Amino acid sequence: MLQITKPYYQLNINSFCTTEVYVNDVLVDEWKGKETEGRERNSSLTPINQVLLQTGKYKVVAKMYPRQGEKLLTEENSYLGIDFFLSDISDIKNSRITFHQKLESPWDGLSQNIKYSSFELTTEIDIELPFILDGWQNSVNLAEIKKEELFKEVINYYKQIQLVLKEHNAAKYLDMSQEKMKLQEQAFYFNDERKKSFLDSAAQLFSQKLELEELNENNLKMEIMGYGKLVRLVRLDGSQAMQFKSPDIDKQSNIELEIKLHKRTKQQGFSII
């Protein structure tokens, strides 16, 4: 096995119910809505380096809810299992090992008459990293701001982003996303080739000049995470607030942009991270 010098952490998530998975109180994976209706989800490998800001212990919270069209979790219609993998990013497949005990719903063949409207699994993982990310650890605690006031601030900033997207101004959007880009570059050990590939992908998306779904305040809800340091808007159906319309809805769903905001200081205002 290769020596792990550039640790790359992943969760392997297998479920057949509506699920949300949080690491460091940041949503890293979700499966909900029509996708859950009457079907099982294929296992999903989810990277989590971007929310692991430095070496330490991190809480993992997995939330289970009934699939669309159902009211309760039962042993027949719901399951959640998470495996914890560590690899060296230079050879992910061949260096992969398990670094934590599997987290799993307790009634898979072990219990009867399970009937829950929701269920939560938690564990704590030990992480070792060769870096400290300049993330949101020391940002403003947004939970201390009145919700009505915070929502107005957040929607106003999203509208600024929306104007940039409507103009298909890739350079301006990337400038607004500098903090997020820098964090991801460090978290996933980007070399020059990977940086270029990322920028080329963004340029290609903007060059399509796709229409943007409108932002309707009545169809949005605000979510605070990262222990109060991060905020985002999502649509009431759980999808991202900012979406490019699909060029062919029969072949591809809308292209969603995942946007989280934080404030370094109250004076600086919001930025994307």
VEXVO-244293 format. One record per residue: residue in three letters; z, y, x of N, C-alpha, C in turn. Coordinates in nm, 2 decimals, decimal comma. Atoms other than C-alpha are relative to their C-alpha. Example, Ala and Ser with C-alpha at 12.3 -4.5 7.8 and 13.67 -1.06 7.14 Angstrom:
<pts>
PT  aa    nc3    nc2    nc1   cac3   cac2   cac1    cc3    cc2    cc1
PT ALA   0,00  -0,12   0,09   0,78  -0,45   1,23   0,00   0,12   0,09
PT SER   0,00  -0,11  -0,09   0,71  -0,11   1,37   0,08   0,11  -0,08
</pts>
This chain:
<pts>
PT  aa    nc3    nc2    nc1   cac3   cac2   cac1    cc3    cc2    cc1
PT MET   0,00  -0,12   0,08   0,00   0,00   0,00   0,00   0,13   0,09
PT LEU   0,00  -0,12  -0,07  -0,08   0,35   0,12   0,13   0,07   0,00
PT GLN  -0,12  -0,09   0,00   0,20   0,58   0,22  -0,03   0,12  -0,09
PT ILE   0,03  -0,11   0,09   0,24   0,84  -0,05   0,04   0,13   0,06
PT THR  -0,03  -0,13  -0,06   0,21   1,18   0,11  -0,03   0,12  -0,10
PT LYS   0,04  -0,09   0,11   0,05   1,36  -0,19   0,03  -0,06  -0,13
PT PRO  -0,04   0,07   0,12   0,25   1,23  -0,49  -0,07   0,06  -0,12
PT TYR   0,07  -0,03   0,13   0,06   1,22  -0,82   0,06  -0,08  -0,11
PT TYR  -0,08   0,06   0,11   0,27   1,15  -1,13  -0,08   0,00  -0,13
PT GLN   0,07   0,02   0,13   0,12   1,01  -1,45   0,09  -0,08  -0,10
PT LEU  -0,06   0,08   0,10   0,25   0,88  -1,78  -0,12  -0,08  -0,07
PT ASN   0,10   0,08   0,07   0,06   0,59  -1,94   0,06  -0,02  -0,14
PT ILE  -0,06   0,00   0,14   0,12   0,64  -2,32  -0,08  -0,08  -0,09
PT ASN   0,06   0,09   0,10   0,05   0,38  -2,58   0,07   0,01  -0,13
PT SER  -0,07  -0,02   0,12   0,12   0,45  -2,94  -0,09  -0,04  -0,12
PT PHE   0,08  -0,01   0,13   0,01   0,39  -3,30   0,09   0,06  -0,11
PT CYS  -0,06  -0,10   0,10   0,20   0,67  -3,47  -0,03   0,14   0,05
PT THR   0,01  -0,13  -0,04   0,19   1,04  -3,45   0,10   0,02   0,12
PT THR  -0,09  -0,02  -0,11   0,34   1,14  -3,11  -0,01   0,13   0,07
PT GLU   0,00  -0,11  -0,09   0,44   1,43  -2,89   0,09  -0,04   0,12
PT VAL  -0,08   0,03  -0,12   0,56   1,39  -2,53   0,02   0,13   0,08
PT TYR  -0,03  -0,12  -0,08   0,74   1,66  -2,34   0,06  -0,04   0,13
PT VAL  -0,06   0,01  -0,13   0,83   1,68  -1,97   0,04   0,14   0,04
PT ASN  -0,05  -0,13  -0,04   1,05   1,97  -1,85  -0,01   0,09  -0,12
PT ASP   0,01  -0,07   0,13   1,04   2,08  -2,22  -0,14   0,06  -0,02
PT VAL   0,14  -0,04   0,02   0,66   2,13  -2,19  -0,08  -0,11  -0,06
PT LEU   0,09   0,11   0,06   0,42   1,94  -2,42  -0,11  -0,04   0,10
PT VAL   0,10   0,05  -0,09   0,21   1,72  -2,20  -0,10  -0,09  -0,07
PT ASP   0,09   0,09   0,07   0,05   1,49  -2,46   0,04   0,00  -0,15
PT GLU  -0,02   0,02   0,14   0,01   1,47  -2,83  -0,11  -0,07  -0,07
PT TRP   0,10   0,07   0,08  -0,17   1,25  -3,08   0,04   0,02  -0,15
PT LYS  -0,04  -0,04   0,14  -0,17   1,37  -3,44  -0,12   0,02  -0,09
PT GLY   0,11  -0,03   0,10  -0,38   1,45  -3,75  -0,08  -0,12  -0,04
PT LYS   0,09   0,10   0,05  -0,68   1,26  -3,87  -0,02  -0,12   0,10
PT GLU   0,02   0,10  -0,10  -0,70   1,07  -3,54   0,09  -0,12  -0,02
PT THR  -0,10   0,10   0,01  -0,39   0,87  -3,63  -0,02  -0,08  -0,13
PT GLU   0,01   0,06   0,13  -0,51   0,77  -3,98  -0,06  -0,14   0,01
PT GLY   0,05   0,14   0,01  -0,53   0,39  -4,01  -0,05  -0,06   0,13
PT ARG   0,05   0,05  -0,12  -0,59   0,33  -3,64   0,10   0,00   0,12
PT GLU  -0,09   0,00  -0,11  -0,42   0,25  -3,31  -0,07   0,08   0,11
PT ARG   0,05  -0,08  -0,11  -0,45   0,48  -3,01  -0,01  -0,09   0,12
PT ASN   0,02   0,06  -0,13  -0,59   0,35  -2,68   0,10   0,06   0,09
PT SER  -0,09  -0,05  -0,10  -0,35   0,39  -2,39  -0,06   0,12   0,07
PT SER   0,05  -0,12  -0,06  -0,38   0,73  -2,23   0,08   0,04   0,13
PT LEU  -0,06  -0,04  -0,12  -0,31   0,82  -1,87   0,01   0,16   0,01
PT THR  -0,02  -0,14   0,00  -0,16   1,17  -1,86   0,07   0,05   0,12
PT PRO  -0,06  -0,06  -0,12  -0,10   1,37  -1,54   0,11   0,10  -0,04
PT ILE  -0,12  -0,10   0,03   0,23   1,57  -1,53   0,04   0,08   0,12
PT ASN  -0,04  -0,08  -0,12   0,23   1,73  -1,18   0,01   0,15  -0,04
PT GLN   0,01  -0,14   0,03   0,15   2,07  -1,34   0,13   0,05  -0,07
PT VAL  -0,13  -0,05   0,06   0,49   2,08  -1,52   0,12  -0,04   0,09
PT LEU  -0,11   0,04  -0,09   0,69   1,93  -1,23   0,00   0,11   0,11
PT LEU   0,02  -0,12  -0,09   0,76   2,25  -1,04   0,06  -0,02   0,14
PT GLN  -0,06   0,02  -0,13   0,97   2,11  -0,76   0,08  -0,13   0,00
PT THR  -0,08   0,12   0,00   1,17   1,81  -0,65   0,13   0,01  -0,08
PT GLY  -0,12   0,00   0,08   1,45   1,72  -0,89  -0,01  -0,10  -0,12
PT LYS   0,00   0,09   0,12   1,54   1,54  -1,22  -0,06   0,08  -0,12
PT TYR   0,07  -0,06   0,12   1,33   1,60  -1,53   0,02  -0,08  -0,12
PT LYS  -0,02   0,06   0,13   1,40   1,52  -1,89  -0,14  -0,03  -0,06
PT VAL   0,12   0,04   0,08   1,12   1,33  -2,08   0,05  -0,03  -0,14
PT VAL  -0,03   0,02   0,14   1,13   1,35  -2,46  -0,13  -0,04  -0,07
PT ALA   0,11   0,05   0,08   0,90   1,15  -2,68   0,03   0,00  -0,14
PT LYS  -0,03  -0,01   0,15   0,89   1,23  -3,05  -0,11  -0,08  -0,08
PT MET   0,09   0,08   0,09   0,75   0,99  -3,31   0,01   0,05  -0,14
PT TYR   0,01  -0,04   0,14   0,63   1,08  -3,66  -0,10  -0,10  -0,06
PT PRO   0,09   0,09   0,07   0,45   0,89  -3,93  -0,15   0,04   0,02
PT ARG   0,14  -0,03   0,00   0,07   0,86  -3,91  -0,04   0,08  -0,12
PT GLN   0,04  -0,07   0,12  -0,13   1,08  -4,14  -0,02  -0,09  -0,11
PT GLY   0,01   0,08   0,12  -0,11   0,95  -4,49   0,12  -0,09  -0,02
PT GLU  -0,12   0,08   0,01   0,22   0,78  -4,43   0,12   0,09   0,00
PT LYS  -0,11  -0,08   0,01   0,57   0,90  -4,50   0,12  -0,04   0,10
PT LEU  -0,10   0,05  -0,08   0,79   0,68  -4,28  -0,05  -0,08   0,12
PT LEU   0,03   0,09  -0,11   0,80   0,51  -3,95   0,06  -0,14  -0,03
PT THR  -0,05   0,14   0,02   0,84   0,13  -3,98  -0,04  -0,08   0,12
PT GLU   0,04   0,09  -0,12   0,82  -0,16  -3,74  -0,14  -0,05  -0,01
PT GLU   0,14   0,05   0,02   0,48  -0,25  -3,89  -0,10   0,11   0,04
PT ASN   0,10  -0,10  -0,02   0,31   0,09  -3,86   0,03   0,10   0,11
PT SER  -0,03  -0,10  -0,10   0,46   0,26  -3,56   0,06  -0,07   0,13
PT TYR  -0,05   0,05  -0,13   0,52   0,20  -3,19  -0,03   0,11   0,10
PT LEU   0,02  -0,09  -0,11   0,55   0,41  -2,87   0,05  -0,06   0,12
PT GLY  -0,04   0,05  -0,13   0,56   0,29  -2,51  -0,05   0,09   0,11
PT ILE   0,05  -0,08  -0,11   0,54   0,50  -2,19   0,04  -0,06   0,13
PT ASP  -0,02   0,04  -0,14   0,50   0,37  -1,84  -0,01   0,12   0,09
PT PHE  -0,01  -0,11  -0,10   0,57   0,59  -1,54  -0,06  -0,04   0,13
PT PHE   0,08   0,04  -0,12   0,32   0,58  -1,26   0,01   0,11   0,11
PT LEU   0,00  -0,08  -0,12   0,33   0,73  -0,91  -0,11  -0,05   0,09
PT SER   0,11   0,04  -0,09   0,02   0,73  -0,68  -0,01   0,11   0,11
PT ASP   0,04  -0,10  -0,09  -0,11   0,91  -0,38  -0,14   0,05  -0,05
PT ILE   0,12  -0,05   0,06  -0,39   1,14  -0,50  -0,12  -0,03   0,08
PT SER   0,11   0,03  -0,09  -0,61   1,04  -0,21  -0,06  -0,14  -0,04
PT ASP   0,05   0,14   0,04  -0,64   0,68  -0,36   0,09  -0,04  -0,12
PT ILE  -0,09   0,01   0,12  -0,49   0,69  -0,71   0,01  -0,15  -0,04
PT LYS   0,00   0,13   0,05  -0,59   0,34  -0,82   0,08  -0,10   0,09
PT ASN  -0,05   0,10  -0,09  -0,49   0,14  -0,51   0,14   0,03   0,05
PT SER  -0,14  -0,03  -0,04  -0,16   0,32  -0,44   0,10   0,01  -0,11
PT ARG  -0,08  -0,02   0,12  -0,03   0,32  -0,79   0,12  -0,09  -0,01
PT ILE  -0,12   0,08   0,02   0,33   0,20  -0,84   0,07   0,05  -0,13
PT THR  -0,09  -0,05   0,11   0,58   0,22  -1,13   0,13   0,06   0,07
PT PHE  -0,11  -0,06  -0,07   0,86   0,46  -1,04   0,12   0,02  -0,10
PT HIS  -0,11  -0,02   0,10   1,08   0,45  -1,36  -0,02  -0,11  -0,11
PT GLN   0,00   0,10   0,11   1,17   0,20  -1,63  -0,08   0,04  -0,12
PT LYS   0,08  -0,04   0,12   0,94   0,19  -1,93   0,09   0,05  -0,11
PT LEU  -0,06  -0,06   0,12   1,04   0,40  -2,23  -0,07  -0,05  -0,12
PT GLU   0,06   0,07   0,11   0,98   0,22  -2,55   0,08   0,00  -0,13
PT SER  -0,07   0,01   0,13   1,06   0,23  -2,92   0,07  -0,13  -0,01
PT PRO  -0,08   0,12  -0,01   1,34  -0,02  -2,97  -0,02  -0,11  -0,11
PT TRP   0,01   0,10   0,11   1,21  -0,20  -3,28  -0,12  -0,09   0,01
PT ASP   0,12   0,08  -0,02   0,90  -0,37  -3,14   0,04  -0,15   0,00
PT GLY  -0,04   0,14   0,01   0,99  -0,72  -3,27   0,15  -0,02   0,02
PT LEU  -0,14   0,01  -0,03   1,36  -0,65  -3,21   0,09   0,03  -0,13
PT SER  -0,08  -0,04   0,11   1,47  -0,50  -3,54  -0,08  -0,01  -0,13
PT GLN   0,07   0,01   0,13   1,39  -0,52  -3,91   0,04   0,12  -0,09
PT ASN  -0,03  -0,10   0,10   1,38  -0,27  -4,20   0,01   0,14   0,06
PT ILE   0,00  -0,13  -0,06   1,31   0,03  -3,98  -0,07   0,10  -0,09
PT LYS   0,06  -0,11   0,08   1,25   0,34  -4,19   0,05   0,13   0,04
PT TYR  -0,04  -0,14  -0,05   1,26   0,68  -4,02  -0,11   0,10  -0,04
PT SER   0,10  -0,11   0,01   1,09   1,01  -4,10  -0,04   0,05   0,13
PT SER   0,04  -0,03  -0,13   1,10   1,07  -3,73   0,10  -0,07   0,10
PT PHE  -0,08   0,07  -0,10   1,24   0,92  -3,41  -0,02   0,06   0,14
PT GLU   0,01  -0,06  -0,13   1,31   1,05  -3,06   0,05  -0,09   0,11
PT LEU  -0,04   0,08  -0,12   1,32   0,87  -2,72   0,01   0,10   0,11
PT THR  -0,03  -0,09  -0,11   1,46   1,04  -2,41   0,03  -0,08   0,12
PT THR  -0,04   0,06  -0,13   1,50   0,95  -2,04  -0,01   0,11   0,10
PT GLU   0,00  -0,09  -0,11   1,54   1,13  -1,71  -0,07  -0,06   0,12
PT ILE   0,08   0,06  -0,11   1,30   1,08  -1,42   0,04   0,08   0,13
PT ASP  -0,02  -0,06  -0,13   1,36   1,15  -1,05  -0,14   0,03   0,07
PT ILE   0,13  -0,04  -0,06   1,07   1,34  -0,88   0,02   0,06   0,14
PT GLU   0,00  -0,05  -0,13   1,00   1,41  -0,52  -0,14   0,06   0,03
PT LEU   0,13  -0,07  -0,02   0,73   1,67  -0,43   0,00   0,07   0,13
PT PRO   0,01  -0,07  -0,12   0,61   1,83  -0,11  -0,02   0,15  -0,02
PT PHE   0,02  -0,15   0,02   0,59   2,18  -0,27   0,10   0,05  -0,11
PT ILE  -0,07  -0,07   0,11   0,77   2,43  -0,49  -0,10   0,09  -0,07
PT LEU   0,10  -0,08   0,06   0,53   2,57  -0,75   0,06   0,13  -0,05
PT ASP  -0,04  -0,13   0,06   0,55   2,94  -0,85  -0,03   0,00  -0,15
PT GLY   0,03   0,02   0,14   0,58   2,85  -1,21   0,08   0,10  -0,09
PT TRP  -0,06  -0,09   0,10   0,79   2,99  -1,50   0,15  -0,01   0,01
PT GLN  -0,14   0,02  -0,01   1,14   2,90  -1,37   0,08   0,12  -0,02
PT ASN  -0,08  -0,13   0,00   1,25   3,26  -1,34  -0,06   0,10  -0,09
PT SER   0,07  -0,09   0,10   1,04   3,41  -1,62   0,10   0,04  -0,11
PT VAL  -0,08  -0,05   0,10   1,18   3,60  -1,91   0,03  -0,11  -0,11
PT ASN  -0,03   0,09   0,10   1,36   3,39  -2,17  -0,04   0,06  -0,14
PT LEU   0,06  -0,05   0,12   1,14   3,45  -2,47   0,08  -0,04  -0,13
PT ALA  -0,08   0,04   0,12   1,38   3,27  -2,71   0,10   0,11  -0,04
PT GLU  -0,10  -0,11   0,03   1,61   3,58  -2,68  -0,07   0,11  -0,08
PT ILE   0,07  -0,11   0,07   1,34   3,80  -2,84  -0,01  -0,04  -0,15
PT LYS   0,01   0,03   0,14   1,33   3,83  -3,22  -0,14  -0,06  -0,03
PT LYS   0,12   0,07   0,02   1,07   3,59  -3,35  -0,12   0,08  -0,05
PT GLU   0,10  -0,08   0,06   0,88   3,84  -3,56  -0,06   0,10   0,11
PT GLU   0,04  -0,09  -0,11   0,86   4,08  -3,26  -0,08  -0,08   0,10
PT LEU   0,06   0,08  -0,10   0,76   3,80  -3,02  -0,14  -0,04  -0,05
PT PHE   0,12   0,05   0,06   0,49   3,67  -3,26  -0,11   0,12   0,01
PT LYS   0,09  -0,11   0,00   0,33   4,02  -3,28  -0,05   0,02   0,14
PT GLU   0,05  -0,02  -0,14   0,32   4,05  -2,90  -0,09  -0,11   0,04
PT VAL   0,08   0,12  -0,04   0,18   3,70  -2,86  -0,14   0,01  -0,06
PT ILE   0,13  -0,01   0,07  -0,10   3,75  -3,12  -0,08   0,11   0,06
PT ASN   0,07  -0,11  -0,06  -0,19   4,08  -2,97  -0,07  -0,04   0,14
PT TYR   0,06   0,04  -0,12  -0,24   3,92  -2,63  -0,11  -0,11  -0,02
PT TYR   0,10   0,10   0,04  -0,43   3,63  -2,78  -0,13   0,07  -0,04
PT LYS   0,11  -0,08   0,04  -0,66   3,89  -2,93  -0,08   0,06   0,11
PT GLN   0,06  -0,05  -0,12  -0,72   4,04  -2,59  -0,09  -0,11   0,06
PT ILE   0,07   0,12  -0,05  -0,82   3,69  -2,47  -0,12  -0,03  -0,08
PT GLN   0,11   0,02   0,10  -1,04   3,65  -2,78  -0,12   0,09   0,03
PT LEU   0,11  -0,09  -0,03  -1,24   3,96  -2,69  -0,08  -0,04   0,12
PT VAL   0,07   0,04  -0,13  -1,31   3,83  -2,34  -0,08  -0,12  -0,03
PT LEU   0,08   0,13   0,03  -1,42   3,49  -2,48  -0,12   0,03  -0,09
PT LYS   0,11  -0,04   0,08  -1,64   3,66  -2,74  -0,12   0,06   0,08
PT GLU   0,10  -0,06  -0,09  -1,82   3,84  -2,46  -0,05  -0,10   0,10
PT HIS   0,04   0,11  -0,09  -1,85   3,51  -2,27   0,01   0,05   0,14
PT ASN  -0,02  -0,06  -0,13  -1,71   3,69  -1,97   0,09  -0,10   0,08
PT ALA  -0,07   0,10  -0,07  -1,62   3,40  -1,75   0,09   0,06   0,11
PT ALA  -0,08  -0,06  -0,12  -1,51   3,62  -1,45   0,13   0,06  -0,05
PT LYS  -0,12  -0,07   0,05  -1,27   3,82  -1,66   0,10  -0,11  -0,05
PT TYR  -0,09   0,11   0,04  -1,12   3,50  -1,82   0,07  -0,07   0,11
PT LEU  -0,06   0,06  -0,11  -1,07   3,34  -1,49   0,10   0,09   0,07
PT ASP  -0,09  -0,10  -0,06  -0,91   3,66  -1,36   0,13   0,00  -0,08
PT MET  -0,12   0,01   0,09  -0,67   3,64  -1,66   0,08  -0,13   0,02
PT SER  -0,06   0,13  -0,01  -0,60   3,28  -1,58   0,04  -0,04   0,15
PT GLN  -0,02   0,03  -0,15  -0,53   3,32  -1,20   0,13  -0,07   0,02
PT GLU  -0,12   0,07  -0,03  -0,17   3,21  -1,22  -0,01  -0,15  -0,04
PT LYS   0,02   0,14   0,04  -0,26   2,89  -1,41  -0,09  -0,07   0,10
PT MET   0,09   0,06  -0,10  -0,54   2,82  -1,17   0,07  -0,03   0,13
PT LYS  -0,07   0,01  -0,13  -0,32   2,87  -0,86   0,10  -0,12  -0,02
PT LEU  -0,10   0,11   0,02  -0,05   2,64  -1,01  -0,07  -0,13   0,00
PT GLN   0,07   0,13   0,01  -0,30   2,36  -1,09  -0,06  -0,04   0,14
PT GLU   0,05   0,03  -0,13  -0,46   2,39  -0,75   0,11  -0,06   0,09
PT GLN  -0,11   0,05  -0,08  -0,12   2,34  -0,58   0,05  -0,14  -0,05
PT ALA  -0,06   0,12   0,06   0,00   2,07  -0,82  -0,09  -0,12   0,02
PT PHE   0,10   0,11  -0,01  -0,32   1,86  -0,79  -0,07   0,00   0,14
PT TYR   0,05   0,00  -0,14  -0,39   1,94  -0,42  -0,15   0,02   0,01
PT PHE   0,14  -0,03   0,01  -0,73   2,09  -0,49  -0,05   0,04   0,14
PT ASN   0,07  -0,04  -0,12  -0,96   2,11  -0,18  -0,11   0,10  -0,05
PT ASP   0,10  -0,10   0,04  -1,25   2,36  -0,17  -0,10  -0,06  -0,09
PT GLU   0,09   0,07   0,09  -1,48   2,10  -0,34   0,04   0,00  -0,14
PT ARG  -0,06   0,01   0,13  -1,25   2,05  -0,63   0,01   0,14  -0,06
PT LYS   0,00  -0,14   0,06  -1,20   2,43  -0,67  -0,13   0,04  -0,05
PT LYS   0,13  -0,04   0,04  -1,57   2,48  -0,68  -0,05  -0,07  -0,12
PT SER   0,04   0,07   0,12  -1,62   2,21  -0,93   0,07   0,05  -0,13
PT PHE  -0,07  -0,06   0,12  -1,35   2,36  -1,16  -0,07   0,13  -0,04
PT LEU   0,07  -0,13   0,03  -1,52   2,71  -1,14  -0,14  -0,02  -0,06
PT ASP   0,13   0,03   0,06  -1,86   2,56  -1,20   0,00  -0,05  -0,14
PT SER  -0,01   0,05   0,14  -1,74   2,38  -1,51   0,03   0,12  -0,10
PT ALA  -0,03  -0,12   0,09  -1,59   2,71  -1,65  -0,13   0,08  -0,02
PT ALA   0,13  -0,08   0,01  -1,92   2,89  -1,57  -0,10  -0,06  -0,10
PT GLN   0,09   0,08   0,09  -2,12   2,62  -1,75   0,04   0,01  -0,14
PT LEU  -0,05  -0,01   0,14  -1,90   2,64  -2,06  -0,04   0,14  -0,05
PT PHE   0,02  -0,14   0,04  -1,93   3,02  -2,08  -0,15   0,03  -0,02
PT SER   0,15  -0,03   0,01  -2,31   3,01  -2,02  -0,06  -0,05  -0,13
PT GLN   0,06   0,05   0,12  -2,36   2,82  -2,34   0,01   0,10  -0,12
PT LYS  -0,01  -0,11   0,10  -2,25   3,14  -2,53   0,03  -0,06  -0,14
PT LEU  -0,03   0,05   0,13  -2,09   2,94  -2,81   0,08   0,10  -0,08
PT GLU  -0,08  -0,09   0,09  -1,94   3,11  -3,11   0,15  -0,04   0,01
PT LEU  -0,15   0,02   0,00  -1,56   3,14  -3,13   0,06   0,00  -0,14
PT GLU  -0,08   0,00   0,13  -1,34   3,04  -3,42   0,08   0,12  -0,01
PT GLU  -0,08  -0,12   0,02  -1,17   3,34  -3,57   0,15  -0,03   0,01
PT LEU  -0,15   0,01   0,01  -0,79   3,39  -3,53   0,05   0,06  -0,13
PT ASN  -0,06  -0,04   0,12  -0,62   3,41  -3,86   0,15  -0,01   0,01
PT GLU  -0,14   0,00  -0,02  -0,26   3,50  -3,83   0,07  -0,09  -0,10
PT ASN  -0,06   0,09   0,11  -0,18   3,31  -4,16  -0,02  -0,15   0,03
PT ASN   0,03   0,14  -0,03  -0,32   2,99  -4,00   0,05  -0,04   0,14
PT LEU  -0,06   0,02  -0,14  -0,12   3,01  -3,68   0,15  -0,01   0,00
PT LYS  -0,14   0,01  -0,02   0,22   2,91  -3,57   0,03   0,02   0,14
PT MET  -0,05  -0,03  -0,14   0,42   3,00  -3,26   0,09  -0,11   0,05
PT GLU  -0,08   0,10  -0,06   0,57   2,74  -3,03   0,06   0,05   0,13
PT ILE  -0,07  -0,04  -0,12   0,83   2,82  -2,76   0,04  -0,13   0,07
PT MET  -0,04   0,12  -0,08   0,88   2,56  -2,48   0,04   0,04   0,14
PT GLY  -0,04  -0,03  -0,14   0,97   2,53  -2,11   0,14   0,06   0,00
PT TYR  -0,14  -0,05   0,01   1,34   2,60  -2,21   0,00   0,15  -0,02
PT GLY   0,00  -0,14   0,04   1,24   2,93  -2,36  -0,09   0,09   0,09
PT LYS   0,07  -0,08  -0,09   1,01   3,05  -2,08  -0,15   0,00  -0,03
PT LEU   0,14   0,00   0,03   0,67   2,96  -2,23  -0,02   0,01  -0,15
PT VAL   0,03  -0,02   0,14   0,50   3,04  -2,56  -0,15  -0,03  -0,02
PT ARG   0,14   0,02   0,04   0,17   2,94  -2,73  -0,02   0,01  -0,15
PT LEU   0,03   0,00   0,14   0,00   2,97  -3,06  -0,09  -0,12  -0,03
PT VAL   0,08   0,11   0,04  -0,15   2,67  -3,24  -0,03   0,02  -0,15
PT ARG   0,04   0,00   0,14  -0,33   2,63  -3,57   0,10  -0,09  -0,08
PT LEU  -0,10   0,08   0,08  -0,13   2,48  -3,86  -0,04  -0,15   0,00
PT ASP   0,04   0,15  -0,01  -0,33   2,15  -3,82   0,04  -0,05   0,14
PT GLY  -0,04   0,05  -0,13  -0,19   2,13  -3,46  -0,10   0,02   0,11
PT SER   0,10  -0,03  -0,10  -0,51   2,22  -3,28   0,02   0,13   0,07
PT GLN  -0,01  -0,12  -0,08  -0,54   2,49  -3,02  -0,04   0,13  -0,08
PT ALA   0,04  -0,12   0,07  -0,56   2,85  -3,15  -0,13   0,05   0,04
PT MET   0,13  -0,05  -0,06  -0,85   2,94  -2,92  -0,10  -0,12   0,01
PT GLN   0,10   0,10   0,00  -1,16   2,73  -2,99  -0,14   0,05   0,00
PT PHE   0,14  -0,03   0,01  -1,53   2,75  -2,92  -0,06  -0,10  -0,10
PT LYS   0,06   0,09   0,10  -1,74   2,61  -3,21  -0,09  -0,10   0,07
PT SER   0,08   0,11  -0,06  -1,91   2,28  -3,13  -0,15   0,03  -0,02
PT PRO   0,15  -0,01   0,01  -2,28   2,30  -3,05  -0,06  -0,10  -0,09
PT ASP   0,05   0,11   0,08  -2,33   1,98  -3,25   0,13  -0,07  -0,06
PT ILE  -0,13   0,05   0,05  -2,03   1,90  -3,48  -0,01  -0,15  -0,03
PT ASP   0,01   0,14   0,03  -2,17   1,55  -3,56   0,02  -0,08   0,13
PT LYS  -0,01   0,08  -0,13  -2,16   1,45  -3,19   0,13   0,05   0,08
PT GLN  -0,11  -0,05  -0,08  -1,87   1,67  -3,06   0,09   0,09  -0,08
PT SER  -0,09  -0,09   0,07  -1,56   1,84  -3,19   0,00   0,14   0,07
PT ASN  -0,01  -0,13  -0,06  -1,48   2,20  -3,12   0,06  -0,01   0,14
PT ILE  -0,05  -0,01  -0,13  -1,40   2,29  -2,76   0,13   0,08   0,00
PT GLU  -0,13  -0,07   0,01  -1,03   2,38  -2,75   0,05   0,05   0,14
PT LEU  -0,06  -0,06  -0,12  -0,87   2,61  -2,48   0,15   0,00  -0,01
PT GLU  -0,15   0,01   0,00  -0,51   2,53  -2,40   0,06   0,12   0,08
PT ILE  -0,05  -0,13  -0,06  -0,33   2,86  -2,34   0,15   0,01  -0,02
PT LYS  -0,15  -0,03   0,01   0,04   2,91  -2,26   0,02   0,13   0,07
PT LEU  -0,03  -0,13  -0,05   0,19   3,25  -2,19   0,14   0,00   0,05
PT HIS  -0,13  -0,03  -0,04   0,49   3,37  -2,00   0,01   0,15   0,05
PT LYS  -0,02  -0,14  -0,05   0,64   3,70  -1,88   0,08  -0,01   0,13
PT ARG  -0,07   0,00  -0,13   0,74   3,74  -1,51   0,12   0,10  -0,02
PT THR  -0,11  -0,10   0,03   0,94   4,05  -1,62  -0,04   0,06  -0,14
PT LYS   0,03  -0,07   0,13   0,96   4,25  -1,95  -0,10   0,11   0,02
PT GLN   0,10  -0,11  -0,03   0,77   4,53  -1,78  -0,14  -0,05   0,02
PT GLN   0,14   0,05  -0,03   0,48   4,31  -1,67  -0,07  -0,04  -0,12
PT GLY   0,06   0,05   0,12   0,41   4,17  -2,01  -0,05  -0,14   0,02
PT PHE   0,04   0,14   0,00   0,23   3,84  -2,08  -0,11  -0,03   0,11
PT SER   0,12   0,05  -0,08   0,00   3,64  -1,85  -0,01  -0,15  -0,03
PT ILE   0,03   0,14   0,02  -0,16   3,30  -1,88   0,05  -0,09   0,11
PT ILE  -0,05   0,08  -0,11   0,01   3,02  -1,69  -0,02  -0,15  -0,04
</pts>
